[in-house]
């Protein structure tokens, strides 16, 4: 496992492995079951997460975990934005933090590390598709990382009996 910079005495960002996926599922579950930031309505199983992990890794894209004394407290990954070849230089990011570790800057550290890994891989653009236009925490996180808002898709999702927007944000990783 290749380690990235140490963030605090016990905290590090590292490449995720399949062994981290049960903890990733545990972190992701409340976002699916209680929040509008994810449009999934059922928590994916570890096997489904493994397929997603392997698809991104097959494409040479990073999955990162934040480890506090070896315990996964957050994760971030890049996935193909679209499947058509013309989009091959563009990725979509996802960042999730364990509930008891939110609002401590961990999301920003993970996102910056993800951006750097994608830049080093030669990717050109990163897109954030943020569920719920009221999700100011995620919008601010992305703004602080250099993303700009490029649009809102109104009422494209339906969850918890209501229509939900997505906010589209974009950040250049390399000059054209």
C-alpha positions in Angstrom: 0.0 0.0 0.0 1.5 3.3 -1.1 1.2 5.9 1.6 0.7 9.6 0.9 1.7 12.5 3.2 1.0 12.1 6.9 -1.6 14.6 8.0 -1.4 14.2 11.8 0.6 11.9 14.0 -2.0 9.0 13.5 -3.7 10.2 10.3 -2.6 9.3 6.8 -4.0 9.1 3.3 -3.3 5.9 1.5 -4.3 3.9 -1.5 -7.5 1.9 -0.7 -7.4 -1.9 -0.9 -10.3 -4.4 -1.1 -9.8 -4.9 2.6 -11.0 -1.4 3.3 -14.3 -1.8 1.5 -16.4 -3.0 4.5 -15.4 0.2 6.3 -16.1 2.2 3.1 -19.6 0.6 3.1 -20.1 1.5 6.7 -19.2 5.2 6.1 -21.3 5.4 2.9 -24.5 3.7 4.3 -25.8 6.8 6.3 -25.4 9.0 3.2 -27.6 6.5 1.2 -30.2 6.0 3.9 -30.5 9.5 5.4 -29.1 12.1 3.0 -29.8 13.6 -0.4 -26.2 13.8 -1.5 -26.3 10.3 -2.9 -29.1 9.3 -5.2 -28.7 5.6 -4.3 -31.6 4.3 -2.3 -30.2 1.0 -1.2 -26.8 0.6 0.4 -24.6 -1.3 -2.0 -23.0 -4.5 -0.7 -19.3 -5.1 -0.4 -19.3 -7.1 -3.6 -20.9 -4.2 -5.5 -18.3 -1.8 -4.0 -15.6 -4.2 -5.0 -16.8 -4.1 -8.6 -16.8 -0.2 -8.5 -13.4 -0.2 -6.9 -11.9 -2.6 -9.5 -13.5 -0.7 -12.4 -11.8 2.5 -11.3 -8.5 0.8 -10.6 -8.7 -1.0 -14.0 -9.0 2.5 -15.6 -5.9 3.6 -13.6 -8.0 5.9 -11.3 -7.3 6.4 -7.6 -9.3 5.2 -4.6 -7.9 6.7 -1.4 -8.7 6.2 2.3 -8.0 8.4 5.3 -6.7 6.2 8.1 -6.6 7.2 11.7 -4.4 4.8 13.5 -5.3 2.2 10.8 -9.1 2.8 11.0 -10.8 4.1 7.9 -12.4 7.5 8.7 -13.0 8.7 5.1 -12.5 7.9 1.5 -12.4 9.5 -1.9 -12.2 8.1 -5.4 -12.3 9.1 -9.1 -14.4 7.3 -11.6 -14.9 7.7 -15.3 -17.2 10.6 -16.0 -18.8 9.0 -19.0 -18.0 5.8 -21.0 -17.4 7.3 -24.4 -13.8 7.7 -25.5 -14.0 11.4 -25.9 -14.4 11.8 -22.1 -11.3 9.8 -21.3 -9.5 12.8 -19.7 -12.4 13.7 -17.4 -13.3 12.0 -14.1 -16.0 12.4 -11.5 -15.0 12.6 -7.9 -16.6 11.3 -4.7 -15.6 12.1 -1.1 -17.3 10.7 2.0 -16.3 11.2 5.6 -17.4 9.2 8.7 -20.1 11.2 10.5 -18.0 11.7 13.7 -15.1 13.1 11.6 -16.9 15.7 9.5 -16.1 19.4 9.6 -12.5 18.9 10.5 -10.9 19.5 7.1 -10.5 15.8 6.3 -12.7 16.0 3.2 -10.5 18.8 1.8 -7.3 16.8 2.5 -8.8 13.8 0.7 -10.0 15.9 -2.2 -6.7 17.7 -2.7 -4.8 14.3 -2.6 -7.3 12.9 -5.2 -6.8 16.0 -7.4 -3.0 15.6 -7.3 -3.2 11.9 -8.1 -5.5 12.5 -11.1 -3.3 15.4 -12.3 -0.2 13.1 -12.0 -2.1 10.5 -14.1 -2.4 13.1 -16.9 -6.2 13.7 -16.5 -7.5 17.0 -17.7 -10.8 17.7 -15.9 -12.6 16.7 -12.7 -16.3 17.0 -12.3 -18.4 17.0 -9.1 -22.0 16.0 -9.4 -23.4 17.1 -6.1 -26.7 15.7 -5.0 -29.1 18.4 -3.5 -28.5 22.1 -4.3 -28.9 22.7 -0.6 -25.7 20.6 0.1 -23.6 23.7 1.0 -21.0 21.6 2.8 -20.1 19.8 -0.3 -20.4 22.8 -2.5 -18.0 24.8 -0.2 -15.6 21.9 -0.1 -15.3 21.8 -3.8 -15.1 25.6 -4.1 -12.1 25.6 -1.7 -10.5 23.0 -3.9 -10.8 25.2 -7.0 -14.0 23.9 -8.5 -16.4 26.4 -10.1 -20.2 25.9 -10.4 -21.1 25.2 -14.0 -24.8 24.4 -13.7 -27.7 23.0 -11.8 -29.9 20.2 -13.1 -33.2 20.9 -11.5 -35.4 18.1 -10.1 -33.5 15.3 -11.8 -33.6 13.1 -8.8 -36.4 11.8 -6.6 -35.6 10.6 -3.1 -37.5 10.6 0.2 -40.6 11.8 -1.6 -39.2 14.9 -3.0 -37.6 16.2 -6.2 -33.8 16.8 -5.8 -31.4 18.9 -7.9 -27.8 18.2 -8.7 -25.2 20.9 -8.8 -22.4 20.5 -11.4 -19.0 21.7 -10.6 -15.8 21.4 -12.6 -12.1 21.9 -12.0 -9.3 21.8 -14.6 -6.5 19.4 -13.7 -4.2 20.4 -16.6 -4.0 23.1 -19.2 -5.4 22.0 -22.6 
